[in-house]
Amino acid sequence: MAHSHPVLAVKLMLEAADVPYEAHDIFPGFHSLVTRAKGFPKWIVPALDLDGTKLQSTLKISRELDRRAPEAGLFPRDPEARRAVEEAERWGHDELQTVARRVFRWAGIKDNGVRAWMAREVIHAPAPTAVGMAFKPAMVVFGRYISKADDATVRADLQRLPALLDHIDELVERGVIGGERPNAADFQIFTSLRLLMAHEDLRPFIEPRPSGQAALRLLPGFPRPGAGAMAPVPAALPPAWLPA
């Protein structure tokens, strides 16, 4: 799915490892059916068939790519530096990736403008407003029941966003991420941050920070620079929930 931040992270890892790949974008909501039909053990994306080895999740894929192409620099060779990158990557996977997904899905449940954005920018459908209305049941299933994107949880996510950004700023300051050569934690964290920054109502809060600037250096456009960049996700978050 073109707007999926974990999928984008894996694409960047493959390019860093100089591994040619063929991407198969899946119609949103059907990824669970397609991945299982293709013989993957789980319904999640990213799902990578690497020379017959079926891998799912950014964490497993990053380690297999590092094993095959250590020169790509996905993880440092120094044990202490590697431990710091692995910890940052795990935090990005367990904490930030979930928040970015939940906030987006909550907005998609509540606002047809966000669903129309998906129809127009992700699948390039005609009549995106009408298609967006048809998307709502799928957004409810994946948002409310899978991502637990209810009002209380998403409001709490937005309230703790400053603390999450403080942590990313600290990782940038320490040089764990945000350096000249991106590593696995860069790809994990900054793709999630760029999905959050794609929201019109969140970007002004994130962009001035060191973390926001580092995310823009890695990904000037979302999901990709140039012609592949998407328009911003329409503002749909309650102003009272946004950080001051």
Backbone torsions as a table, in degrees:
resi	resn	phi	psi	omega
1	MET	NA	126.5	-167.6
2	ALA	-60.7	-29.8	-177.2
3	HIS	-95.5	4.1	-177.3
4	SER	-73.8	120.5	-178.0
5	HIS	-68.4	-37.4	175.3
6	PRO	-65.9	-37.5	177.2
7	VAL	-62.9	-42.9	178.7
8	LEU	-62.1	-39.7	178.2
9	ALA	-58.7	-42.7	-178.9
10	VAL	-68.8	-38.9	176.8
11	LYS	-58.6	-43.1	179.2
12	LEU	-65.6	-38.4	177.4
13	MET	-64.2	-43.4	179.2
14	LEU	-61.3	-41.4	178.9
15	GLU	-67.1	-39.6	178.2
16	ALA	-64.0	-34.5	179.3
17	ALA	-85.3	1.1	179.5
18	ASP	58.1	42.4	178.1
19	VAL	-106.1	113.1	177.6
20	PRO	-62.8	143.8	-179.1
21	TYR	-145.4	159.0	174.1
22	GLU	-117.8	120.6	-177.6
23	ALA	-91.8	138.9	175.9
24	HIS	-121.2	98.9	179.0
25	ASP	-74.9	134.4	-174.3
26	ILE	-108.6	140.9	176.2
27	PHE	-58.6	127.7	-176.9
28	PRO	-52.7	133.4	180.0
29	GLY	98.0	-16.8	-177.7
30	PHE	-105.0	4.4	-174.8
31	HIS	-65.0	-31.7	-179.7
32	SER	-65.3	-39.3	179.2
33	LEU	-69.5	-42.7	-175.5
34	VAL	-68.5	-45.1	-177.6
35	THR	-63.4	-41.4	178.5
36	ARG	-68.7	-37.0	178.7
37	ALA	-65.4	-28.4	179.4
38	LYS	-85.2	4.0	175.5
39	GLY	90.7	10.9	176.7
40	PHE	-80.1	144.2	-175.1
41	PRO	-71.6	-24.1	-178.7
42	LYS	-120.1	167.8	-176.8
43	TRP	-92.1	1.8	-171.3
44	ILE	-85.8	158.3	165.9
45	VAL	-117.0	153.7	4.5
46	PRO	-70.9	146.6	176.7
47	ALA	-129.5	118.7	-172.7
48	LEU	-120.6	126.5	172.4
49	ASP	-98.7	103.5	-174.9
50	LEU	-108.6	97.3	-178.8
51	ASP	54.3	40.2	178.1
52	GLY	91.2	-11.7	175.8
53	THR	-90.7	121.8	-177.4
54	LYS	-93.6	119.9	-176.1
55	LEU	-123.8	139.6	174.9
56	GLN	-135.2	147.0	-177.8
57	SER	88.3	142.8	-178.7
58	THR	-62.4	-35.2	-177.1
59	LEU	-65.6	-46.0	179.6
60	LYS	-66.8	-39.7	-177.7
61	ILE	-68.0	-41.1	-178.8
62	SER	-62.6	-39.0	-178.6
63	ARG	-72.6	-35.3	177.4
64	GLU	-69.8	-39.2	176.7
65	LEU	-65.7	-37.6	177.3
66	ASP	-65.1	-37.3	178.4
67	ARG	-65.4	-38.7	-177.2
68	ARG	-83.2	-31.5	-175.7
69	ALA	-136.2	69.3	-177.9
70	PRO	-61.8	-23.5	-179.4
71	GLU	-69.7	-12.6	179.8
72	ALA	-69.3	-20.7	177.7
73	GLY	77.3	23.6	176.6
74	LEU	-62.7	-30.7	174.9
75	PHE	-135.1	139.2	178.8
76	PRO	-65.3	156.0	177.5
77	ARG	-79.5	-30.6	178.6
78	ASP	-65.6	127.7	-174.3
79	PRO	-58.7	-42.4	-178.2
80	GLU	-68.0	-43.1	178.2
81	ALA	-64.9	-38.3	178.0
82	ARG	-63.4	-41.6	180.0
83	ARG	-60.4	-40.4	179.6
84	ALA	-65.2	-40.6	178.8
85	VAL	-68.2	-41.2	179.0
86	GLU	-63.3	-40.8	178.6
87	GLU	-65.3	-41.7	179.0
88	ALA	-66.2	-40.9	178.7
89	GLU	-62.8	-44.7	179.7
90	ARG	-62.1	-42.8	177.2
91	TRP	-61.7	-43.4	178.7
92	GLY	-61.7	-37.8	179.4
93	HIS	-70.7	-46.7	-172.5
94	ASP	-80.8	-33.1	-173.8
95	GLU	-105.2	-65.0	-170.0
96	LEU	-70.0	-41.1	-179.0
97	GLN	-58.5	-41.4	-178.9
98	THR	-66.5	-43.0	179.8
99	VAL	-62.9	-46.2	-178.9
100	ALA	-60.4	-42.7	180.0
101	ARG	-66.1	-43.4	-175.6
102	ARG	-66.8	-42.6	179.9
103	VAL	-62.5	-44.0	-179.9
104	PHE	-63.7	-44.0	-177.5
105	ARG	-69.1	-35.9	175.9
106	TRP	-60.8	-45.9	179.6
107	ALA	-61.7	-36.7	179.2
108	GLY	-68.2	-32.7	176.5
109	ILE	-68.6	-42.8	-170.1
110	LYS	-83.1	-27.9	-168.1
111	ASP	-130.1	121.9	179.7
112	ASN	-69.4	-21.9	176.0
113	GLY	-61.7	-35.9	177.7
114	VAL	-71.1	-41.3	177.6
115	ARG	-65.8	-38.3	176.1
116	ALA	-64.9	-33.9	175.2
117	TRP	-60.4	-44.3	177.4
118	MET	-60.4	-45.3	-178.8
119	ALA	-62.3	-39.9	-176.4
120	ARG	-80.1	-47.1	-170.5
121	GLU	-89.2	-30.6	-174.1
122	VAL	-94.2	-48.3	-176.5
123	ILE	-109.9	-1.6	175.7
124	HIS	55.2	46.7	-177.9
125	ALA	-84.4	146.4	170.0
126	PRO	-70.1	158.9	-179.8
127	ALA	48.3	59.6	-173.8
128	PRO	-61.2	-29.7	179.6
129	THR	-65.0	-43.8	178.6
130	ALA	-68.0	-41.0	178.9
131	VAL	-64.3	-37.9	177.5
132	GLY	-59.9	-39.3	177.8
133	MET	-64.2	-36.8	178.9
134	ALA	-71.0	-23.3	179.9
135	PHE	-71.5	-20.1	-167.1
136	LYS	-56.5	-45.9	-179.9
137	PRO	-57.1	-40.8	178.8
138	ALA	-65.8	-39.6	178.8
139	MET	-63.8	-37.1	178.3
140	VAL	-64.2	-44.2	-179.2
141	VAL	-62.0	-52.4	-175.6
142	PHE	-75.1	-32.1	-179.4
143	GLY	-80.1	-58.0	-172.2
144	ARG	-75.5	-40.8	-171.1
145	TYR	-96.5	-26.7	179.9
146	ILE	-98.8	-47.9	-178.4
147	SER	-89.5	-5.5	-179.6
148	LYS	58.2	40.6	-176.3
149	ALA	-86.5	66.9	175.6
150	ASP	-93.0	169.6	-174.6
151	ASP	-57.3	-48.2	-175.0
152	ALA	-63.9	-41.9	-177.3
153	THR	-68.9	-43.5	-178.5
154	VAL	-69.5	-37.7	175.8
155	ARG	-61.8	-40.6	177.0
156	ALA	-65.9	-38.9	176.5
157	ASP	-58.0	-45.6	-178.3
158	LEU	-69.5	-32.1	178.4
159	GLN	-69.8	-30.4	178.7
160	ARG	-94.9	4.6	178.3
161	LEU	-58.2	-42.5	177.2
162	PRO	-55.9	-40.1	179.2
163	ALA	-67.3	-38.2	177.1
164	LEU	-62.9	-43.1	179.6
165	LEU	-67.7	-35.8	175.2
166	ASP	-58.7	-41.2	-179.9
167	HIS	-65.3	-42.0	178.7
168	ILE	-66.2	-41.0	176.6
169	ASP	-57.4	-41.0	179.1
170	GLU	-64.2	-41.4	177.9
171	LEU	-63.0	-37.6	176.8
172	VAL	-66.3	-44.8	-178.9
173	GLU	-62.4	-36.5	179.8
174	ARG	-78.3	-10.8	-179.8
175	GLY	83.1	10.0	177.3
176	VAL	-67.4	-40.4	176.1
177	ILE	-132.2	169.5	177.0
178	GLY	83.7	8.5	179.8
179	GLY	-80.9	-176.1	-177.2
180	GLU	-65.8	-34.0	-179.6
181	ARG	-112.3	109.8	-176.5
182	PRO	-64.7	144.6	176.0
183	ASN	-115.8	-174.5	-176.6
184	ALA	-60.7	-35.3	179.2
185	ALA	-69.4	-36.8	174.2
186	ASP	-55.9	-50.6	-176.9
187	PHE	-64.9	-37.1	-179.8
188	GLN	-68.3	-49.0	-171.7
189	ILE	-79.6	-46.6	-171.8
190	PHE	-74.1	-24.5	173.9
191	THR	-68.7	-39.0	175.7
192	SER	-65.2	-42.0	-179.8
193	LEU	-64.4	-36.4	179.6
194	ARG	-69.4	-30.9	173.7
195	LEU	-65.5	-42.1	175.7
196	LEU	-62.1	-40.5	-179.9
197	MET	-71.0	-17.5	177.2
198	ALA	-67.8	-21.9	176.8
199	HIS	-72.6	127.1	179.6
200	GLU	-56.1	-34.7	-174.5
201	ASP	-87.4	-6.0	177.6
202	LEU	-107.8	-27.7	-175.4
203	ARG	-57.3	-43.2	-179.3
204	PRO	-59.1	-27.9	-179.6
205	PHE	-79.9	-32.3	-173.7
206	ILE	-91.4	-39.4	-168.9
207	GLU	-56.6	-40.9	-177.1
208	PRO	-68.6	-17.4	-176.2
209	ARG	-73.1	158.3	173.2
210	PRO	-55.2	-37.5	178.5
211	SER	-65.1	-42.5	178.9
212	GLY	-64.2	-41.5	179.2
213	GLN	-66.5	-38.6	178.0
214	ALA	-65.8	-39.1	177.9
215	ALA	-62.8	-39.2	179.4
216	LEU	-70.2	-31.4	176.2
217	ARG	-65.6	-40.7	-180.0
218	LEU	-72.7	-40.9	-176.3
219	LEU	-135.0	83.4	179.3
220	PRO	-58.7	-34.3	174.3
221	GLY	-115.8	159.4	177.4
222	PHE	-122.9	128.7	2.1
223	PRO	-81.1	-18.2	179.7
224	ARG	-136.7	154.5	178.2
225	PRO	-64.0	164.1	171.7
226	GLY	75.9	-141.1	-173.3
227	ALA	-64.5	-21.8	-178.6
228	GLY	-82.8	-3.7	-177.4
229	ALA	-72.1	141.5	179.9
230	MET	-95.7	157.9	172.5
231	ALA	-67.7	159.4	178.9
232	PRO	-62.2	149.7	173.3
233	VAL	-71.5	126.6	-177.2
234	PRO	-57.2	144.7	177.9
235	ALA	-59.6	125.2	-177.8
236	ALA	-143.2	-1.1	-176.6
237	LEU	-89.1	139.4	179.6
238	PRO	-60.2	127.8	-179.7
239	PRO	-53.5	-34.4	-178.4
240	ALA	-68.1	-18.9	-180.0
241	TRP	-87.8	-15.3	-173.1
242	LEU	-76.5	152.2	176.1
243	PRO	-59.5	150.1	-179.4
244	ALA	-64.3	NA	NA
